[in-house]
Amino acid sequence: MSALGRAIAGLVAALSMATPTLDRSPANGVLSARGRSGPAEIEASGGVLTLASRSSQMILVPRSKFTMGSTYDDVVAALAECQAETPGHRCDATKFSDETPQHTVTLSAYWLDRFEVTVAEYARCASLSRCNALPLRDGARRFDHPSYPASLVSWEEARAYCAFRGARLPTEEEFERAARGTSGRRFPWGNLYNSRVSNHGAYDWSDPLALVGGNPTDSRDGFVELAPVGSFPSGRTPEGFMDLAGNVAEWIDDRYVPHYDEGGTPDPATRRPGSPTRVIRGGSYESGPLSLRGASRDEAFPNMRRPSVGFRCAKSRD
């Protein structure tokens, strides 16, 4: 190779190390360490791009239109399931009604983390004094594992970490679009519940506002509590998102509202007002099947900390 050729090759190598890369290349149909998409995934996602960098892995979701929320028939069916599986007082007539009315949303393109933010990633922010350290002391030391999702984090702390990365928390619309796709599947992996593809609980007893511990976990999925992120590759979405159901429930940017607007919701550039509580999505290792659905919603005060609540980051496409 000539001197000029070697210089050009060195420049290309330096640039590739300094900047994120958009990667469409196949990797035998499976996710590689750099987050590449295989042919089947590219086909199912309509050519969704993966952003791979040393600090994070994000997936670009293209501008799209999808149906958000549940029909009233869906709510009645979920209520019947709930009453059959859990103590009746947890399944009153209002449960799941906050998933209505079903409506159409058009979203601009956005980036979303492939994985939940890990303890190791969050620790880098704390080491630079840009984030509060996680309170992983005493009994919480069991959650201090580099590959576990960062938990026991408040909404403000999750928001601060995402800002540290030049990102933000996702909106409800962005989370549900990633979890359900444009086809409106019931769970991130498809329409049928599968107990082997997520880190879930035994029953749908979630109540993050009022309950202090005590939710029944289910070790049959291989983990009594938290699992390393990405431990359930069979539960990923066609676009490659991991753990959008189970492991930790995830903080969302939005204030909670008890029902959607009849005429639909705006693009994330214009947010609606709501209650003092913030939305939580995705269910956790304490959650049963009904809370793992892509349409399921929860709320909590922004200063709440639970080992079953974490987050991932999003970013609007420039």
C-alpha positions, 0 to 999 in steps of 0.5 A, a space after each residue: 500500500 502506498 504512503 497516501 493509501 496508508 494515511 487514508 486508511 488510518 484516517 478512516 480507522 480513527 473516524 470509525 473509533 470516534 463516531 457512532 456508526 449506522 449499521 445495516 450489515 447482516 450477522 447470520 440472523 442474530 444480534 452481534 456484540 455491536 448490535 447488528 441486525 440480521 436479515 430477518 430482523 431488517 425484513 421485519 422492521 422495515 430496515 430499521 437502523 442500529 446506532 452502535 457506539 462505545 457508550 450505548 446502542 440505540 435503534 432508529 425507529 422510522 417515522 410511522 403511524 400506529 394504533 395506540 391503546 386498547 379497545 373497550 373489548 380489550 379492557 373487558 378481556 384483560 379485566 376477566 383475566 385479572 379476576 381469574 388470576 389475582 385477588 379480586 380487589 385488585 381488579 376493579 372496574 377501572 383497572 386497565 381503563 387508562 388504556 382507552 380510548 384506542 387512537 392513531 398516533 403518527 410519530 416522527 423518527 426517533 432513537 431508542 436504547 436497545 437495552 435498559 441502562 445498566 448499573 455500569 453505564 450509570 456508574 460512569 455518569 456518577 463517577 463524573 459527578 453528573 449523576 447521583 450515585 445509586 443507593 446500592 447499600 445494605 440489602 440493596 447490594 444484591 442489585 449492584 451488578 454491572 450488567 443489571 439494569 440500573 434501578 432504585 433510581 428516581 424519575 429525575 435521576 433517570 432524566 439526568 442520566 439521559 441528559 448526560 448522554 445528550 438524550 432524554 426519557 422516551 414518551 409513552 407513544 415512543 415506548 408503545 410504538 417500540 413494544 407493539 410495532 405498527 402491527 399492534 402486537 399484544 406483547 413485544 415478542 408477539 400476540 401470545 404470552 410466553 413465560 420463557 421470554 421475559 423476566 416476570 413475576 407470578 401474578 399481576 399485583 403491581 401497584 407502585 404507588 401504594 405497595 411497599 415490596 411483597 409482590 410475588 416474583 417467579 423464579 421459573 424464568 431463571 431469575 428471582 429478581 433482576 437479570 442482566 440486560 438482554 438475558 431473554 433474546 427470544 423476547 426481543 421485538 422484530 426491531 431488536 429492542 430487548 426487555 421492553 417487558 419485564 426485568 425493570 419497569 421503565 420511567 417515561 417522560 410523560 405525566 400520567 393521565 387517566 385516559 387518552 385524548 379522544 382525538 389522539 395525541 400529539 407528536 412528542 414535540 408538544 406534550 400534554 399536561 397531567 397529574 403530578 405522577 409520572 408514567 411507568 411502562 413495561 412491567 418488571 420481575 414482579 409483574 404478571 402477564 397483564 402488566 407485560 402487555 405493550 398497552 399496559 400503563 402504571 404511574 408513580 411519584 417522580 421521587 419513588 425508588 424501587 429495585 423493580 423500576 429502571 429506564 432507557 433513553 431516547 433521542 429525537 432524530 435530528 
